[in-house]
Amino acid sequence: MLKSVVYVHSEAILSQMRKLDIIENRSQIVHELIKSYGLLNYCQVIAPQKCSYEDLRSFHSADYVDCLKQYTTSQEISYEQFGLEYDCLPFEEIYDFVTTVAGSTLAAVDAIINGASIAINWNGGWHHAQRDKAAGFSYVNDIVIAIHRLRTKFQKVLYLDLDIHHGDGVEHAFNFSKYVMTISFHQYEPGFYPGTGAVSDIGFGNGRGYTINAPYSRYISSAAFVAYFRQIVSAAFETFQPQVCVMQCGADVIVGDRLGGSNLLPEDCIEAMKEIFTWNIPITFLGGGGYNNINTAKYWTQLTASILGVTIPRDIPENNFFLLYGPDYVLDIYRANTQDENLQHDLLKNASIIKENLNRYVLNVLITR
């Protein structure tokens, strides 16, 4: 079946993303590489609009949104209660930033609602923001806002999170829902941010069993990750039978990320996702973490090509950031010489627990409005 693919992009969103010091000009580097490979010829490029105050309020509290809207550096107000400190320092025109970011992801899901098969927004995917506070470089949870929009058309939404950090903000938003299943694959160990996402965290009330956490340890290898991912996602898809999917594809899961800890390459993640590409449901692909800008660009470009079914050469084409890909100027990323700290027994045990919970809480549950 021929798929219609939408790619969200504008100069305005690139300008806004540069306000995040942690990623600098990452968005522009990613877009330039995707464009240099000619991949935009295979999709419809759409420019997003800023979202509204009401859109932000579909998830975030009035106090938090008003704080962002009214923020100026001249105000002598304590913003710590809203998480605007440490890794989420406030900045001028922060409201323009959050409405642009959320608007870009809403543009992606609106395209899905209007009939697109695939939507891509590598500027979205900020999964740590909570209802009433910023967290983990995330000032707005564009994912939760977008899922709420999708729920106006689709009854059952599957959320998949591949970022190396637990997708805590999205999980917390839907902990009580049986209409949104959240699955987070993430590194889980003492001291690793955000410190949540144990396999035993499965949701509450009517949503019990619809929250899935698939933790793993440092330096997870290709074979271990691909097998772990496939068996869990396959079981969840068959049991839940979603009508639409949102995927957060944080690039900090790739080896060499300064805030990561895996030993995975882009081809490993793409191999794990192969079954997802065959699903006959609409899918929105979002970005997220990724603090090695060149590796992030390489990953999301290869993933974009895979989504489009296009084969691209390993040699980096000339583009405005070409010199940053030296000295070899190829797409290749190289594994670290590290020992996988995951035991196969532990991963198999986690997968078994997850499947048992699916059978106990989700299988054969009749969902009615």
C-alpha positions in Angstrom: 0.0 0.0 0.0 1.3 3.4 -1.0 1.8 5.5 2.1 1.4 9.3 2.3 4.1 10.8 4.4 4.1 14.2 6.0 7.3 15.9 7.2 6.9 18.9 9.6 9.4 21.8 9.0 9.7 25.5 9.0 12.5 28.1 9.6 10.5 29.3 12.6 10.8 26.0 14.4 14.5 25.8 13.6 14.9 29.2 15.1 13.0 28.3 18.2 14.9 25.1 18.8 18.2 27.0 18.8 17.1 28.5 22.1 17.8 25.1 23.8 21.5 25.3 24.8 21.7 21.6 25.4 21.1 20.8 21.7 22.3 24.1 20.1 21.7 23.9 16.3 20.8 20.2 16.3 17.5 20.7 14.5 19.2 22.5 11.6 21.9 19.9 11.3 19.3 17.1 11.2 17.2 18.9 8.6 20.1 19.7 6.4 21.3 16.1 6.3 17.8 14.8 5.5 17.4 17.4 2.7 20.9 16.8 1.3 19.9 13.1 0.7 16.9 14.3 -1.3 14.4 12.6 1.1 12.1 15.6 1.1 11.2 14.6 -2.5 9.4 11.6 -1.1 7.1 13.4 1.4 4.9 16.4 1.8 6.6 19.1 3.8 4.2 21.1 5.9 4.8 24.3 8.0 3.3 24.2 11.5 1.5 27.0 13.3 1.9 27.9 16.9 -0.6 26.1 19.2 -3.1 28.0 21.3 -3.4 28.6 25.0 -6.3 26.1 25.0 -4.1 23.5 23.3 -1.5 23.8 26.1 -4.2 23.6 28.7 -5.4 20.2 27.3 -2.6 18.8 29.5 -0.8 21.5 31.4 -2.2 23.4 34.4 -3.4 27.0 34.1 -0.8 28.1 36.7 2.1 26.6 34.7 0.9 27.9 31.3 0.3 31.4 32.7 3.8 31.3 34.2 5.3 30.6 30.8 3.1 33.2 29.1 3.9 36.0 31.6 7.6 35.2 32.1 10.1 38.1 31.8 13.6 38.2 33.1 12.8 41.3 35.0 10.3 39.6 37.3 11.4 38.8 40.8 9.4 35.7 41.2 10.5 32.2 42.3 10.0 29.8 39.3 11.4 26.7 41.0 7.9 25.5 41.8 7.3 25.2 38.0 10.6 23.3 37.5 12.2 26.3 35.8 15.7 25.8 37.1 18.8 23.6 36.7 18.1 21.7 33.4 15.1 23.8 32.5 16.3 27.4 33.0 13.7 29.9 31.8 14.6 32.3 28.9 13.1 35.2 27.1 10.0 34.5 24.9 9.7 31.0 26.4 6.0 31.0 25.6 6.7 31.4 21.9 9.0 28.4 22.2 6.5 26.1 23.8 3.7 27.1 21.5 5.9 26.5 18.5 7.1 23.1 19.7 3.6 21.9 20.6 2.3 23.3 17.4 4.8 21.4 15.3 3.6 18.1 16.9 0.0 19.0 16.6 0.6 19.7 12.9 1.9 16.1 12.6 -1.1 14.5 14.3 -3.5 16.8 12.5 -2.1 15.4 9.2 -2.7 11.9 10.6 -6.3 12.8 11.5 -6.8 14.2 8.0 -5.6 11.0 6.3 -1.8 10.8 6.2 -0.3 7.4 6.8 2.9 8.7 8.4 3.9 12.0 10.0 7.5 12.9 11.0 8.4 15.7 13.4 12.0 15.4 14.6 11.6 18.6 16.6 9.0 17.1 18.9 9.1 14.3 21.5 9.7 16.2 24.8 8.5 13.5 27.1 9.6 14.6 30.6 7.4 17.7 31.1 4.8 17.2 33.8 1.3 18.7 34.1 2.5 21.6 36.2 6.2 21.8 35.7 9.1 21.6 33.3 11.6 18.7 33.6 14.5 17.1 31.8 15.0 19.8 29.2 11.2 19.5 28.4 9.2 22.8 28.9 6.1 21.4 27.3 4.8 17.8 26.8 3.9 18.1 23.1 3.4 14.3 23.1 0.6 14.3 25.6 -1.1 17.2 23.9 -0.9 15.4 20.6 -2.3 12.2 22.0 -5.2 14.1 23.4 -5.8 15.5 19.9 -5.6 12.0 18.3 -8.2 10.8 20.8 -10.8 13.0 19.1 -10.7 10.6 16.2 -9.1 7.4 17.4 -10.3 5.3 20.3 -7.1 3.4 21.1 -3.6 5.0 20.9 -0.3 3.2 21.3 2.6 5.3 22.5 6.1 3.8 22.0 9.2 5.5 23.6 12.7 4.5 22.6 14.6 7.3 24.2 17.2 6.0 26.6 15.5 7.9 29.5 12.1 6.8 30.9 9.1 8.5 29.3 7.8 9.6 32.7 5.8 12.6 31.7 3.7 10.8 29.1 3.3 7.7 31.4 2.0 9.9 34.3 -0.5 11.6 32.1 -2.1 8.3 31.0 -1.6 6.1 34.1 -5.3 5.7 34.7 -6.3 5.3 31.0 -7.2 2.1 29.2 -7.5 4.0 25.9 -3.8 5.0 25.7 -1.1 2.3 26.1 2.3 3.6 26.9 5.5 1.5 26.4 8.9 2.8 27.4 12.2 1.1 26.7 14.9 2.8 28.8 18.1 2.4 30.8 17.2 1.9 34.5 19.8 2.0 37.2 20.6 4.0 40.4 21.4 7.7 39.6 20.2 7.5 36.0 17.6 10.2 35.1 14.7 10.2 35.9 15.0 7.1 38.1 11.6 5.8 37.3 10.1 3.1 35.1 10.4 -0.2 36.9 8.9 -3.2 35.2 6.4 -3.3 38.1 5.0 0.1 37.3 1.9 -0.9 35.3 -0.6 1.9 35.8 -3.6 2.4 38.1 -7.4 1.8 38.2 -8.9 1.2 34.8 -5.4 1.9 33.3 -3.8 -1.0 35.2 -1.8 -3.1 32.7 -1.9 -0.4 30.0 1.4 1.1 31.3 4.4 -1.0 30.2 8.0 -0.4 31.3 10.8 -2.4 29.7 14.0 -1.4 31.5 17.5 -2.5 30.7 21.0 -2.0 32.0 24.0 -0.1 30.6 25.7 -0.9 27.3 22.8 -3.0 26.0 23.9 -4.8 22.8 22.2 -5.1 19.4 21.0 -8.7 19.6 19.7 -8.2 23.2 17.8 -5.0 22.4 16.2 -6.1 19.1 14.9 -9.4 20.6 13.7 -7.6 23.8 11.9 -4.9 21.8 10.3 -7.1 19.2 8.7 -9.6 21.6 7.3 -6.9 23.9 6.0 -4.6 21.2 4.5 -7.5 19.2 2.6 -8.9 22.2 1.4 -5.4 23.1 0.2 -4.7 19.6 -1.6 -8.0 19.2 -3.3 -7.6 22.6 -4.2 -3.9 22.6 -5.0 -3.6 18.9 -4.4 0.1 18.6 -5.8 2.3 15.8 -2.9 4.7 15.7 0.6 4.9 17.1 3.0 7.7 18.3 6.7 6.9 18.5 9.3 8.9 20.4 12.7 8.1 18.8 15.1 9.8 21.2 18.6 9.6 19.7 20.3 9.5 23.0 19.8 5.7 22.7 22.6 5.7 20.2 26.2 4.9 21.3 28.3 7.9 22.0 25.7 10.1 23.5 27.0 12.2 26.4 23.8 11.6 28.4 23.3 8.0 27.2 24.8 4.6 28.0 23.9 2.1 25.3 26.0 0.4 22.7 23.3 0.6 20.0 23.7 1.8 16.4 21.0 3.4 14.2 20.7 0.1 12.2 19.9 -1.7 15.5 16.9 0.5 16.3 15.7 0.4 12.7 16.0 -3.4 12.7 13.9 -3.5 15.9 11.2 -1.3 14.3 10.9 -3.4 11.1 7.6 -5.0 12.2 6.2 -1.5 13.1 6.7 -0.4 9.5 4.3 -3.2 8.4 1.5 -2.2 10.7 -1.6 -1.0 8.9 -2.2 1.9 11.2 -1.1 5.6 11.0 2.1 6.4 12.9 3.6 9.7 14.0 7.4 9.7 14.5 8.9 12.2 16.9 12.4 13.1 18.1 13.3 13.7 21.7 16.7 13.3 23.4 19.9 13.3 21.4 23.0 15.2 22.7 25.5 14.1 20.1 24.3 16.3 17.3 26.1 14.5 14.5 25.0 11.0 15.6 21.5 12.3 16.0 21.5 13.6 12.5 22.8 10.3 11.2 20.2 8.3 13.1 17.1 10.3 12.2 18.2 10.6 8.6 18.6 6.8 8.3 15.3 6.3 10.1 13.6 8.8 7.7 14.9 6.9 4.8 13.7 3.6 6.2 10.2 5.0 6.9 10.1 6.2 3.3 11.5 2.9 1.9 14.4 4.7 0.3 18.0 3.4 0.2 20.6 6.1 0.7 24.4 5.9 0.2 26.8 5.8 3.2 28.8 8.8 2.0 27.5 12.1 3.4 26.4 14.5 0.7 27.6 18.1 0.7 25.6 20.3 2.9 25.9 23.3 5.1 27.4 21.2 8.0 29.5 18.8 5.9 32.8 19.5 7.7 31.3 18.3 11.0 31.1 14.8 9.6 34.9 14.4 9.3 37.3 12.8 9.1 35.5 9.9 7.3 32.3 11.7 6.1 30.1 8.6 6.2 26.9 7.7 8.0 28.6 5.0 10.0 28.7 5.1 13.7 31.0 2.7 15.6 30.3 0.6 18.7 32.2 1.1 21.9 34.4 -1.6 23.3 32.2 -2.3 26.3 30.6 -5.3 27.9 26.8 -5.6 27.8 25.7 -5.4 31.5 22.4 -7.0 30.7 21.8 -10.7 31.5 19.6 -12.5 29.1 17.8 -14.0 32.0 16.8 -10.6 33.4 15.5 -9.4 30.0 13.5 -12.6 29.5 12.0 -12.3 32.9 10.9 -8.7 32.3 9.4 -9.7 29.0 7.5 -12.6 30.7 6.2 -10.3 33.4 5.0 -7.8 30.7 3.2 -10.5 28.7 1.6 -11.9 31.8 0.2 -8.4 32.6 -1.0 -8.0 29.1 -2.9 -11.3 29.3 -4.3 -10.5 32.8 -5.4 -6.9 32.3 -5.7 -6.1 28.6 -6.6 -9.3 26.7 -10.3 -9.6 25.8 -11.2 -6.4 27.6 -14.1 -4.8 25.8 -13.5 -1.1 25.6 -16.6 1.1 25.3 -17.1 4.8 25.5 
